[in-house]
Amino acid sequence: GQIAVINQAQREWNLPQERLAKPGEAHYAAAIQGAEAKIEVVDGETARFSLVIPYKSIWLKSSGQKYQATLEVTMKVVDTEGTEVWTFSKAFPLDIPQSRLKEVLAQDFTVEAVAPLKSGSYTLSAVVTNTTDGSRTSLERKFEI
């Protein structure tokens, strides 16, 4: 029965590719690749978060002479009890002229936010959703102040 289990797993593994929707369709929920979260503690009372996403991982919709997308970024910090102590939520419209596309694709999209926190252990959760194609990524990082 071991082989049957492996075949079943392989079949399930291959399913997503078979029913991948075209980019731009609402149920196309690919992952945004290569996202990173950096945390820097400043003066023992502030955490600076940087989310870095390669532009080449962001699906852009061509619109005339421009390429566009909107990234919704949500970050939250919870303490060891699971209590939410800080949140951040913002939409970032991207509007890239065709003439700059090549240059921009070599760069990273960066979101920075600062949270005033007292000393302790925390977990940062970040979710980035590209509302243009529904792709998203989520990151979680533990840190201490």
Secondary structure, 3 states (H helix, E strand, C coil): CHHHHHHHHHHHHHHHHHCCCCCCCCCCCCECCCCEEEEEEECCCEEEEEEEEEHHHCCCEEECCEEEEEEEEEEEEEECCCCEEEEEEEEEEEEEEHHHHHHHHCCEEEEEEEEECCCCEEEEEEEEEECCCCCEEEEEEEEEC
